[in-house]
Amino acid sequence: MTASRKTRAARARELPGFKTSLPKTRRAQVAEILRKHVLSGKIEPGTQLIESRLSRSLGVSRSSIREAIWELVDQGLLVNRPYAGTFVVSLDEKAMCDLFALRGALERFCFTELWPRRNETFGAEFTNRHEALVAAVEAGDEDKTLAAELHFHSFPYQYADNQALREVWEQLYNRIQLGIAMTRGFTRGSEFVENNRRYLDAALGDDLEAMLREIDRHLQIGVDDVRDLMGADPRTGAQTGAGAAL
């Protein structure tokens, strides 16, 4: 390839700098509202979403509702059942335990990959995210606590130098958020904070095998709490525990 052709090819790959952000479409706005309410637990698992009711409630066309619903179906938050309708995904005990098992395998691989690359930046950012989680717990803000918990545990996947691993984590992200929302019946207090502190200490330590054991211990807490939760009504707060360790 000649120099001039290389120059033209390089220019063809260049994109201009976009200084303005495009406004969100009505579909995107509706999808964001529905996603927020599903992941916060305000629209409970198993709830049927009816286009006509949502259209009246949100003041938008049924076509916008339909497009938003299909977006959430693609993200794994809703499920379409032929001849029945569209429902918020309901994760039973087995589905939740399967999610923890998959998460455990991914997390062990993740830390094995990133272990030699840890540095002061890794430690500082992970510590900052834990402090944000503690602050949310102490403030008694459940929504912020759930968001901070997921933000804390997302960091290793974001830090690992493995694009495929990050993509798999992102695919599981919505289901994990939904799982967190289902644990609202648990009290996230001092024991919850201490469990995450132990996780952080292991991640900043010098023993990879100890970290892998901590991952197993940490996620087993989540499995145990989920099994307890399935026997209680999460809306009543009847069960308390360390908080599912997602």
KEKE-3310 file (N, C-alpha, C; in steps of 0.2 Angstrom, whole numbers, plus 5000, padded with zeros to 4 digits):
npx = (5004:5003:5010:5001:4989:4988:4987:4975:4967:4969:4963:4950:4946:4946:4936:4926:4927:4914:4905:4893:4880:4868:4851:4841:4831:4813:4810:4822:4821:4810:4814:4824:4818:4809:4819:4826:4816:4814:4826:4827:4818:4806:4797:4791:4799:4792:4781:4769:4770:4760:4757:4747:4743:4755:4757:4747:4751:4764:4762:4766:4767:4761:4770:4782:4783:4783:4795:4804:4802:4806:4819:4823:4820:4830:4841:4839:4831:4818:4805:4798:4783:4775:4758:4755:4761:4772:4785:4793:4808:4809:4819:4822:4827:4836:4840:4847:4857:4864:4868:4877:4887:4892:4897:4907:4916:4920:4925:4936:4944:4946:4953:4965:4970:4972:4981:4995:4996:4992:4993:4997:4987:4977:4974:4971:4959:4950:4949:4943:4931:4926:4925:4915:4904:4903:4899:4887:4880:4880:4873:4861:4854:4846:4845:4857:4866:4864:4868:4881:4887:4887:4895:4907:4911:4912:4924:4936:4934:4933:4946:4954:4965:4957:4947:4937:4933:4928:4917:4909:4906:4898:4887:4881:4878:4866:4857:4864:4862:4848:4847:4853:4843:4833:4837:4833:4826:4835:4845:4858:4871:4883:4889:4888:4896:4909:4911:4913:4924:4934:4935:4940:4953:4959:4960:4970:4980:4995:4993:4988:4981:4974:4965:4957:4951:4944:4935:4927:4922:4915:4905:4898:4891:4882:4874:4869:4861:4852:4845:4839:4831:4822:4813:4806:4796:4802:4797:4793:4803:4807:4817:4834:4851:4868:4868:4866:4880:4884)
npy = (4994:5011:5026:5037:5030:5024:5035:5040:5029:5029:5041:5038:5030:5038:5047:5061:5073:5072:5085:5087:5079:5067:5068:5058:5045:5042:5029:5025:5033:5027:5014:5016:5021:5009:5000:5005:5004:4990:4985:4991:4984:4989:4986:4971:4954:4943:4951:4956:4965:4976:4983:4993:4998:5003:5013:5022:5026:5031:5040:5039:5032:5016:5010:5015:5010:4996:4994:4998:4988:4976:4979:4977:4964:4959:4962:4953:4955:4955:4943:4936:4927:4916:4919:4923:4934:4948:4947:4952:4945:4931:4925:4910:4899:4890:4896:4907:4902:4895:4907:4912:4902:4902:4915:4914:4905:4914:4925:4919:4916:4929:4936:4928:4931:4945:4947:4948:4961:4970:4986:5002:5010:5001:4997:5009:5013:5002:5002:5015:5013:5003:5011:5020:5011:5008:5021:5022:5012:5016:5028:5023:5021:5012:5011:5017:5009:4997:5000:5004:4992:4984:4992:4991:4977:4976:4981:4973:4966:4976:4980:4970:4964:4959:4957:4949:4943:4955:4957:4946:4948:4960:4955:4947:4957:4963:4953:4950:4962:4962:4951:4956:4966:4957:4954:4963:4961:4958:4964:4976:4978:4980:4967:4964:4975:4971:4959:4962:4970:4960:4954:4964:4966:4954:4955:4964:4959:4947:4934:4924:4912:4913:4923:4917:4908:4916:4922:4911:4909:4921:4921:4910:4915:4923:4913:4906:4916:4918:4906:4907:4918:4914:4908:4917:4932:4945:4958:4961:4961:4951:4942:4943:4946:4944:4950:4947:4942:4949)
npz = (5000:4996:5002:5001:5000:5012:5021:5017:5021:5035:5038:5035:5045:5056:5068:5071:5084:5096:5102:5108:5117:5112:5113:5124:5117:5117:5120:5126:5137:5144:5145:5154:5166:5169:5171:5182:5192:5192:5196:5208:5215:5217:5207:5208:5207:5195:5192:5181:5166:5158:5143:5140:5152:5157:5147:5149:5162:5161:5151:5138:5121:5116:5107:5111:5124:5121:5114:5124:5133:5126:5125:5139:5140:5132:5140:5150:5161:5160:5155:5141:5139:5129:5124:5137:5142:5147:5159:5175:5178:5189:5201:5207:5221:5216:5204:5210:5217:5207:5201:5210:5210:5198:5198:5208:5201:5191:5198:5205:5194:5190:5200:5200:5188:5189:5200:5199:5194:5203:5211:5219:5215:5212:5225:5232:5225:5227:5240:5242:5236:5245:5257:5252:5252:5266:5271:5265:5271:5284:5283:5282:5270:5259:5245:5240:5247:5241:5227:5230:5235:5223:5215:5222:5221:5208:5204:5203:5191:5182:5183:5179:5166:5155:5142:5138:5150:5157:5148:5150:5164:5163:5156:5166:5175:5176:5181:5193:5199:5200:5209:5220:5223:5227:5240:5249:5261:5271:5284:5282:5291:5304:5303:5290:5284:5290:5284:5271:5273:5276:5264:5256:5263:5261:5247:5246:5252:5252:5249:5237:5237:5249:5246:5237:5245:5253:5243:5241:5254:5256:5246:5250:5261:5254:5248:5258:5264:5254:5254:5266:5264:5255:5262:5268:5269:5259:5259:5272:5280:5288:5290:5295:5292:5287:5275:5258:5250:5238)
capx = (5000:5007:5009:4995:4983:4988:4985:4967:4964:4969:4958:4943:4945:4945:4929:4926:4925:4907:4905:4886:4877:4862:4845:4838:4824:4808:4811:4827:4819:4805:4818:4828:4813:4808:4825:4827:4811:4814:4832:4827:4813:4799:4792:4794:4800:4786:4776:4767:4770:4755:4758:4741:4743:4761:4757:4743:4754:4769:4760:4769:4764:4762:4776:4788:4783:4785:4802:4808:4801:4810:4826:4824:4820:4837:4845:4838:4827:4811:4805:4791:4780:4770:4751:4754:4763:4779:4785:4799:4812:4809:4825:4821:4833:4841:4843:4851:4863:4868:4872:4883:4892:4895:4900:4912:4921:4923:4929:4942:4948:4948:4959:4971:4972:4974:4985:5002:4996:4990:4998:4994:4981:4972:4973:4967:4952:4946:4948:4938:4924:4923:4923:4908:4899:4902:4896:4880:4877:4880:4868:4854:4851:4846:4846:4864:4870:4864:4872:4888:4889:4889:4901:4913:4912:4913:4930:4941:4932:4935:4954:4958:4967:4954:4941:4932:4930:4923:4911:4905:4903:4893:4881:4878:4877:4859:4855:4867:4858:4841:4848:4854:4837:4829:4840:4831:4824:4841:4848:4865:4874:4890:4892:4889:4902:4914:4912:4916:4931:4938:4936:4945:4959:4962:4962:4976:4986:5000:4992:4982:4977:4970:4960:4953:4947:4939:4930:4922:4918:4911:4899:4894:4887:4876:4870:4865:4856:4847:4841:4835:4827:4817:4808:4803:4793:4807:4794:4791:4810:4806:4824:4840:4857:4874:4867:4869:4887:4885)
capy = (5000:5017:5031:5041:5026:5023:5041:5040:5023:5031:5046:5035:5027:5043:5050:5068:5074:5074:5089:5087:5072:5066:5067:5051:5043:5041:5022:5024:5035:5022:5008:5018:5021:5003:4996:5007:5001:4983:4983:4993:4980:4993:4982:4965:4949:4940:4956:4956:4972:4977:4989:4998:5001:5007:5018:5027:5028:5035:5045:5038:5028:5009:5007:5016:5005:4989:4994:4998:4981:4972:4981:4974:4957:4957:4962:4948:4958:4953:4937:4935:4920:4916:4918:4925:4941:4949:4947:4953:4939:4929:4921:4905:4898:4886:4901:4912:4898:4894:4913:4913:4897:4905:4921:4911:4903:4920:4929:4916:4917:4936:4937:4925:4935:4952:4947:4951:4968:4975:4991:5006:5013:4996:4997:5015:5013:4997:5005:5021:5010:5000:5017:5023:5006:5009:5027:5021:5008:5020:5033:5019:5022:5006:5011:5019:5003:4991:5002:5004:4985:4982:4996:4988:4971:4976:4984:4968:4964:4982:4981:4964:4965:4953:4960:4944:4943:4960:4956:4941:4951:4965:4951:4945:4963:4965:4948:4951:4968:4959:4946:4961:4969:4952:4953:4969:4959:4957:4970:4977:4982:4979:4961:4965:4979:4967:4953:4966:4972:4955:4953:4969:4964:4948:4957:4969:4955:4944:4927:4923:4906:4915:4927:4912:4905:4922:4922:4905:4910:4927:4920:4905:4919:4925:4907:4904:4921:4917:4901:4909:4923:4911:4905:4923:4938:4950:4964:4962:4961:4946:4939:4947:4942:4947:4953:4942:4945:4951)
capz = (5000:4995:5008:5001:5002:5020:5024:5016:5025:5042:5039:5034:5052:5061:5069:5073:5091:5097:5108:5111:5118:5109:5118:5124:5114:5122:5121:5131:5144:5147:5147:5160:5171:5170:5173:5189:5196:5193:5200:5215:5219:5217:5203:5211:5203:5194:5190:5173:5163:5153:5139:5140:5159:5157:5142:5153:5168:5159:5146:5131:5116:5117:5104:5115:5129:5118:5112:5130:5136:5122:5127:5145:5139:5129:5145:5155:5167:5159:5151:5137:5139:5124:5126:5144:5143:5149:5167:5178:5179:5196:5202:5213:5225:5212:5200:5213:5219:5201:5199:5215:5208:5192:5200:5211:5196:5187:5203:5206:5188:5189:5204:5198:5182:5191:5206:5198:5192:5208:5213:5224:5212:5214:5232:5233:5222:5230:5247:5241:5235:5251:5261:5250:5254:5273:5272:5263:5276:5290:5282:5282:5263:5256:5238:5239:5249:5235:5222:5232:5235:5217:5213:5225:5219:5200:5202:5201:5184:5178:5183:5176:5159:5151:5139:5138:5157:5158:5144:5154:5170:5161:5154:5172:5179:5177:5185:5199:5202:5202:5215:5226:5225:5231:5247:5253:5267:5275:5287:5281:5297:5305:5301:5282:5283:5292:5279:5265:5275:5276:5257:5254:5266:5257:5240:5247:5255:5248:5248:5232:5240:5255:5243:5233:5250:5255:5238:5243:5261:5255:5242:5253:5265:5250:5246:5265:5265:5249:5256:5272:5261:5251:5267:5271:5264:5259:5260:5279:5283:5294:5290:5295:5292:5285:5269:5253:5248:5231)
cpx = (5004:5006:5003:4989:4983:4986:4977:4964:4964:4964:4951:4941:4944:4938:4930:4925:4918:4907:4898:4884:4870:4857:4843:4832:4819:4808:4816:4825:4814:4809:4822:4824:4811:4813:4827:4822:4811:4820:4832:4822:4807:4794:4795:4794:4793:4780:4775:4767:4765:4756:4753:4742:4749:4761:4753:4747:4760:4768:4764:4765:4766:4768:4782:4789:4785:4792:4806:4807:4806:4818:4828:4824:4827:4842:4844:4834:4820:4811:4798:4789:4774:4763:4750:4756:4771:4780:4792:4802:4811:4814:4823:4827:4838:4844:4848:4857:4867:4872:4878:4888:4896:4900:4907:4918:4924:4927:4936:4947:4951:4953:4965:4974:4976:4980:4992:5002:4993:4995:4994:4988:4975:4969:4969:4960:4948:4944:4943:4931:4921:4921:4916:4903:4898:4898:4888:4876:4875:4874:4861:4851:4852:4848:4854:4868:4870:4869:4880:4891:4891:4895:4907:4915:4913:4920:4935:4940:4934:4943:4957:4959:4964:4947:4935:4929:4926:4917:4906:4902:4898:4887:4878:4876:4870:4856:4857:4863:4851:4842:4849:4847:4832:4831:4838:4828:4829:4843:4856:4868:4881:4893:4893:4895:4909:4916:4915:4923:4936:4940:4941:4952:4963:4964:4968:4981:4991:4999:4986:4978:4972:4964:4955:4948:4942:4934:4924:4918:4913:4904:4895:4889:4881:4872:4866:4860:4850:4842:4837:4829:4821:4811:4804:4800:4798:4803:4793:4798:4810:4813:4829:4846:4863:4873:4870:4875:4888:4889)
cpy = (5006:5021:5035:5037:5024:5029:5041:5035:5025:5036:5043:5032:5032:5045:5057:5068:5076:5079:5090:5080:5072:5065:5060:5050:5042:5033:5021:5027:5030:5016:5010:5018:5014:4999:4998:5004:4994:4981:4986:4989:4983:4989:4975:4959:4945:4944:4956:4963:4972:4983:4994:5002:5006:5013:5024:5030:5033:5041:5045:5033:5021:5007:5009:5011:4998:4989:4994:4991:4976:4973:4977:4967:4955:4957:4957:4949:4956:4947:4937:4928:4920:4915:4920:4932:4942:4950:4949:4946:4937:4924:4916:4904:4894:4891:4905:4908:4896:4901:4914:4908:4900:4911:4919:4909:4909:4924:4926:4917:4924:4938:4934:4929:4942:4952:4950:4958:4972:4980:4996:5009:5008:4996:5003:5015:5008:4999:5011:5018:5006:5006:5020:5018:5007:5015:5026:5017:5012:5025:5029:5020:5016:5006:5012:5013:4998:4993:5002:4997:4983:4985:4993:4982:4971:4978:4979:4966:4970:4983:4976:4966:4959:4956:4955:4943:4949:4960:4951:4944:4956:4961:4949:4951:4964:4959:4948:4957:4966:4955:4951:4964:4964:4951:4959:4967:4958:4964:4970:4981:4980:4973:4961:4969:4975:4962:4957:4968:4966:4953:4958:4968:4959:4950:4961:4965:4952:4937:4926:4917:4908:4920:4922:4909:4910:4922:4917:4906:4916:4925:4914:4909:4921:4919:4905:4909:4920:4912:4902:4914:4919:4908:4911:4928:4943:4957:4966:4963:4956:4942:4944:4943:4947:4951:4949:4946:4945:4957)
cpz = (5000:5001:5008:5002:5009:5023:5023:5020:5032:5043:5039:5041:5057:5062:5072:5081:5092:5103:5111:5112:5115:5114:5118:5121:5119:5124:5127:5138:5147:5149:5154:5167:5174:5174:5181:5194:5197:5197:5207:5219:5219:5212:5204:5206:5202:5192:5183:5171:5157:5149:5140:5147:5159:5153:5146:5158:5166:5154:5140:5127:5118:5113:5108:5121:5127:5117:5119:5133:5133:5124:5134:5145:5136:5135:5151:5161:5166:5154:5147:5137:5134:5127:5133:5145:5145:5156:5169:5180:5187:5197:5208:5216:5221:5208:5203:5215:5213:5200:5204:5213:5202:5194:5204:5207:5193:5192:5204:5200:5188:5194:5203:5192:5184:5196:5205:5196:5197:5210:5218:5221:5213:5221:5234:5231:5225:5237:5247:5240:5241:5256:5259:5252:5262:5274:5270:5268:5282:5290:5282:5275:5259:5249:5236:5242:5244:5229:5224:5233:5228:5214:5216:5222:5211:5199:5200:5193:5180:5178:5180:5169:5155:5149:5139:5145:5159:5154:5148:5160:5168:5159:5160:5176:5181:5182:5192:5203:5204:5208:5221:5228:5229:5238:5251:5260:5273:5278:5286:5286:5298:5303:5293:5281:5285:5286:5272:5266:5274:5269:5255:5257:5263:5250:5240:5250:5250:5247:5243:5235:5245:5252:5240:5239:5252:5250:5240:5249:5260:5251:5245:5258:5261:5249:5253:5266:5260:5251:5262:5269:5258:5255:5270:5266:5265:5261:5268:5283:5289:5295:5291:5295:5290:5279:5264:5250:5241:5230)
residu = (MET:THR:ALA:SER:ARG:LYS:THR:ARG:ALA:ALA:ARG:ALA:ARG:GLU:LEU:PRO:GLY:PHE:LYS:THR:SER:LEU:PRO:LYS:THR:ARG:ARG:ALA:GLN:VAL:ALA:GLU:ILE:LEU:ARG:LYS:HIS:VAL:LEU:SER:GLY:LYS:ILE:GLU:PRO:GLY:THR:GLN:LEU:ILE:GLU:SER:ARG:LEU:SER:ARG:SER:LEU:GLY:VAL:SER:ARG:SER:SER:ILE:ARG:GLU:ALA:ILE:TRP:GLU:LEU:VAL:ASP:GLN:GLY:LEU:LEU:VAL:ASN:ARG:PRO:TYR:ALA:GLY:THR:PHE:VAL:VAL:SER:LEU:ASP:GLU:LYS:ALA:MET:CYS:ASP:LEU:PHE:ALA:LEU:ARG:GLY:ALA:LEU:GLU:ARG:PHE:CYS:PHE:THR:GLU:LEU:TRP:PRO:ARG:ARG:ASN:GLU:THR:PHE:GLY:ALA:GLU:PHE:THR:ASN:ARG:HIS:GLU:ALA:LEU:VAL:ALA:ALA:VAL:GLU:ALA:GLY:ASP:GLU:ASP:LYS:THR:LEU:ALA:ALA:GLU:LEU:HIS:PHE:HIS:SER:PHE:PRO:TYR:GLN:TYR:ALA:ASP:ASN:GLN:ALA:LEU:ARG:GLU:VAL:TRP:GLU:GLN:LEU:TYR:ASN:ARG:ILE:GLN:LEU:GLY:ILE:ALA:MET:THR:ARG:GLY:PHE:THR:ARG:GLY:SER:GLU:PHE:VAL:GLU:ASN:ASN:ARG:ARG:TYR:LEU:ASP:ALA:ALA:LEU:GLY:ASP:ASP:LEU:GLU:ALA:MET:LEU:ARG:GLU:ILE:ASP:ARG:HIS:LEU:GLN:ILE:GLY:VAL:ASP:ASP:VAL:ARG:ASP:LEU:MET:GLY:ALA:ASP:PRO:ARG:THR:GLY:ALA:GLN:THR:GLY:ALA:GLY:ALA:ALA:LEU)
# end
